[in-house]
Amino acid sequence: MFSFFKKKPKTDPAVLPEVQAEVVPALPVSHEAPATVDVIVGSAASMAPDMPEPVAEAKRTWLDRLTGKTVATEPSEKDYTEPAIDADEPVLTDENVVEEEEIIEAAPIPAEQKRSWLTRLKSGLSKTSSNLTTLFIGAKIDDDLYDELESALLVSDAGVEATHFLLASLKKKVKDEKLTEAQQVKAALRTLLIDLLTPLQKPMILGEHQPMVMMIAGVNGAGKTTTIGKLAKHLQAHKQSVLLAAGDTFRAAAREQLTIWGERNNVTVIAQESGDPAAVAFDAVHSAQARGTNVVMVDTAGRLPTQLHLMDELKKIKRVITKGMATAPHEILLVIDGNTGQNALAQVKAFDDALGLTGLVITKLDGTAKGGVLAAIATTRAIPVYFIGVGEQIEDLQPFDAVEFVDALLS
């Protein structure tokens, strides 16, 4: 499995993809007693007096809530005023960042653990795998085979565009290479799928920004908050300090759920009771700057792409994060439930149009997931898939590898 996390060397960004990656270690579940999480309720100004303060209006609102004078029943634009950038206030930009040249080393995944991961991945994709592999058993290379393959790809959620692309490419490859055996056609399909999905395989750069701010979005039930907890553990394994922002103020107990993950990982959680999510994000960014934290992950409320007022709230959070740090957010990740089929493609399009996504995390590939939606994403919106998940445990979230994924589909 290729290296996923690495710190940016002092080279031109265009050269980075050529750097050979190291293997990300699969992380065991800790059975030690969880450390006490540092849950901070309030403004960044109260945590670090030397930090730039939010504007007076927002500060008065936060202080009112902290002292019990105001009870916010629902976050709104009035809850937070976007801070103006003071001409005398230092703004953190790339020029202020001292880049580290070292590449984070990662130990290879133990063979037994890797086999377990690949077994779970294959099991999660077994429905699509059985539909595709049985087609080539004793089959003749004719129109019937192509028709059955087309149906199997469509059923796997590959979508019309990706299915037609794969079939046209496969027919051309069979003709050009004069393939005569069904297993040769299967091998050719494997090659085409790997070529299609490889552009989605991309490492996440660490150390390019200090702190690196990640904004996490997704619909309700996609596994967004759980994914944040798992990602925090992965980042800590790569020597990164992490701070979490509980920006999901719409869902009941979301703050408590993120706090539990903070306890498991021994990381700070910035939260406000009934607070505005943009204010929480702003506080988190300034707190990370004051503390020298490496990575900030901002949780956001789950929402459907059709909920336009909530999508506007996401845009507001992004704007406010930029006010707190001019170059942020550096990563905008969408968490997708692998069982949602073509709905996942609609989510990618909607959230990408609204926010400009930099990466995807595909979860729940351990159930009825068909897996073909990655082909649809690669054909329509080739946004990097940073991680895929096959279960609830921390080690069940691993970097996306195109070869492993295709082999799980066709084995």
N, C-alpha and C positions, 0 to 999 in steps of 0.2 A: 504494500500500500504506500502510495507516494506521500512526500512531506506536505503537510498542509499549512501549518503556521510557520512563518519565518519572519525575522526582522529585516527591514529593508537595508541593503548595503548602499554605499555612496556611489551609485551608478545611475545611468539614465533609466527612468521607469520603463522605457520601451524594451530594455534588455532583460528585465526581470523574469519574464516567462521562460527564458532559456536556462535559469538556474535550476539545477537538479534538486528536487525536494527530498526531504527525509521522511521517515515514517512517523505518523502520529501514534503515540502509544494508546492502546485501549486501556481505559482507566477502571481499576477495580472499585467495587462499592466499599466505602469505608464503614466498618462496624464499630468505630470508636464513638464515644459519647460526643454529640455535637457541641461545638463551642458556642458561646453566647453571641448572638448577632448584635451588631451595633445598629439599631434602628433609630434613625434621626428624624424627628418631626419638627419642622420649622424651616427657616430660611438659611441660606448659605452664609449670610452676613453674620448670623449669630454664632456660626461655627468657626469662622475665620475673619476676625475684624479687619484684617488688612485686604480683604477681597473687595472688588468693586461691588457696590450695593445696587440692588434693583431700584427701579424708580420708586418715588415716594408713595404713589398710589398703591402699587402692588405690595409694598412693604407694610403699609397700614392695614391692608386687607389681611395679610398673613398674620400680623400681630393680633388683629381683632379675633381671628379664628383661634389662635393659640390661647388667648385669654378668655375665650368663651363669649365674646361680645357678638360674634356673628356666626350663624350656622348656615353653611352653604348646602342646599339640598340637591343641587345639580350644577356641575361645572358649566360655565358659559364664558363668552368673550369678556364679560364684565369682571370675571374673577381674576383676570390677569391682564396687565397692560404691557405690551411688548416694550422692553427697555430700549431707549435710544443709546447709541454708542457715543460716550463722551469723548471729545477731542483729546482730553488729557488722560483718558483711561487707556492703559496698555491693552492691546488686543493680541491674543495669541494667534500667530500665523505660522506658516511653515518656516519662515525665516528665523523664528525664535526657537525652533525645535533643534535640539542636538541629536543627530542621528547616531545610532549605534551600528557598528559594522558587523558585529557577530551574527551568525546564523544560529538560531536556537536548535540545539541538538535534541533528537528524540530517539529513544530506544525502539528497536523493532518490536512489533507485536509478537508475543509468544505464539508458537505454531499452534498449540492447542486452542488458545483463545481465538486466533484467526479462523481456524476451522469452525469453531462454534459460531462466530459471526457470519461466515459465509453460509453455514447450514441454516441459520435463522433467516438470512436474506433470501435464500432459495426457497425456503418454506413459505415466506411471505408472498413470493411471486409465483407460487406453484400453480395457481389457476391459469395464468397466462402461459407459463412454461409448458404445461400439459397440452394446451391448445395448439401451441406452435410446434412442439417437437414431434407430436404424433402425426403431423402432416407429412413428414419426410420418411416415415417408415414404409419401405417398399413402394414408394410413390413413383409415378412416371412424370417426367418433366413435360407437362402439357398445360393447356388452358385451365383444366380442372384444378390442377395444383395451384396455379396462380389465383384462381377464384377463391379457393379455400383459404389460401394465405391472406388474401385481401380481407375476407370475413374475420379471420383470427386477429388480424392487426386492428381492425375497427372495434372488435369486441374488447380488445386490450386497452382501449382508450387512446390509441395512437392518433386518432383524428384523421379526417379525410385528406388533408394536405400532406401530412407525413406519410400516410399509407400509400398515396399515389406516387410520392417521391421514391419511396423504398421499392415499390413494385417496378417502376420504370427503370430505376438503377439496377435492380436485380436482373431484369430481362436483358438489359444491355450487357451486363457482366457475364451472364450465361452464354449469350451469343458470341461476345468477343473472345471469351476464354474457352469456348466450345465444351462447356460442361455437360456431362451425360448422366451423372449419377445424382440421386436425390441428396445424398450426404454432402456432395460437392456444392449443391445449391444451398443447403443449410449453412455450410461454412462461408459461402459467399454472403448470405444474409447476415451472418455474425459480423463479418468484416464491415459491411455497410452500416450496421447499427453502431458499431464502435466508432466508425468515422463520423457518424451523425452526432453521437453523444459526447465525444471527446472535447469539443469546444466548451461544454458545460463544466468540465473538470478544471478547476482553477484554485490555487492556494490563496489563502487570506494573508495579506501582508501585515505584520506587526512592527511597531516601532517607527512607522512613518510619521505618526502624529502623537503628540503627548498633551493630553490623553487622546486615545482613539475613542470616538463616540459612535456607538452603534444604536440605531433605532430599530426596534423589532415590531413588526405589524403582522396582522393575520385576522381571519374570521374567528368567531366564537367556536371553541371546540377543536381547533387545529392543533393544540398542544403547545401554544406559544410560551406560556409561563414555565412549563416543564422544560421546554427546549432552552430557555434562558438559564435555568439552573444547571443543565448539563453543559452548556457552552461555558459557563463560568468555571466549571471544574476542568474542562479542557484547557482553558486559558491559564488557569493556575498551574497546570502541569507544564506549561511553557513559560514559567517564571513571570507571569503577568499578574499584577495586582488588579483587582476588579471591584467596581462599585455598581450597585444595582439601583435603578430608579423605578419606584412603583407608580408608573403613570397610568395604570388601568384603574381609574376611579369610578368606572361605570358598573363593573361586575362585583357582586357581593363576594366578600372574602378574598378578592384578588390580592389585596395588600398582604393579608395574612399568609396566603399561599407563597408569595414571593419571599416573605420573611422566613418561612420554613426553609426554603432553598438557601437563603442567606445563612441560616444557622448550620445547615449541612456543609456549606462550603466555607464558613467562617469569613464572610464578606459583609461589608456595610450595605445597608438598604436605606435609601432616602425616600421618605414617604410623608404624606400629609393627609390627615383625616378629612375626607370630603373636599380635598383640594383640587385645584385646577391642574390637569395633567401637564400643561405647558409650564406652569410654575414649578412643578416637581422636576421636570426635565432641566429647566434653567438652574435650579438649585443644585442638581446633581453635577452638572458640568462645572459650575464654579467650585463646588466642594472638591471635585476631583483635581482641579487645577491647584487648589490650596494644599491638598494632601499629597500631590505628586503621584496620583493613581494612574496606572497605565491604560485601563479600559473602563469605559462607562457603557452600560447596557440599559437602555430606556425601554421599559415595558409599556405597551399602549393597549387601549381597550379593543377587544375584538369587535369587528363590525363587518357588515356585508357591503360589497361595493356599491349596492343600490341605495345605501343610507347616506345620501349626499351631505347632510349636515354633519354626520360623524366623519366622513372623508375630509370635509373642510376642517374639522378639528385636528385631524392628522397633519394637514398642511400647516396649520397654525403651530403645532408642536415643532415641526421641522423649522419653521421661520424663527421661533424663539430660541431653539438650540443654536441656530446660526448667530443670533444676537449674543449668546453667551460665549461662543467661540467661532470666529469668522470662517474657519475651514470646515466646521462640523455641520451635519453629521457625516462621518466618513464612510460608514456602512449603513445601508438601509435594507434590512433583511425581511423577507416575507416567509412566514411559516405556513406550509401547505399540508393538509391532511391527504395522504396518498390514496385514500379511499374515495375521494370526491370526483374522480374521473375528469371529464371535460370541464367540470365546474372549476377545477384547479387552473385551467388555462384562462378562463374568464377572470378569475381572481388576479392572475399574474398581469393581464392586460390592464385591468382597472387600477390596481395599486401602482403599477409602473407608470401609467399615465399621470397619476396624482402625485407620486413622490419621486419617481426616478429610481427604481430598485437597483441595488448593486449585487444582490445575491439571494438565493433561495435555500430553504431548509425543508426537505420532504420528510414528513413523519408518518408513523403508523403503517409502515410497509410490512407489518406482521399479521395483518388481518385479511380482508377481502381485496386488498390492493391489486391492481392489474399492471401497474408499472409503465404502460405504454404512453402515459401522459408526458413522460420526459421526452419522448420523440416529438410529441406535439409542441412542447415548449421549445425544443431545439430548432424546430422548423419555423416557428412563429416569432418567439421572443427568446433569443439565445442568451438568457441571463444565467450566470454561473450558479450551479448547485453546489453549495459549500458542504452541506452535510445531508445524510439520509439516516433515518431512524427506524429500527425494527422492534422496538420494545420500550419498556418503562425504565429499565436500568440505565445508569450513566454510561456504561460501556456499550449500550445498544445504539448510541449515536456515533457514527463514524464518518470520516470524509468520503465524499462521493468519488468512486473510481469507475470509469466507463467500462473497462474490461471486465471487472468483477460483476458489475450490474448486468451486462449483456450475457455473460456466462450463466448467471443465475436465471435469466429469462429463457435461455436455450438449452440448458443442461437437463 
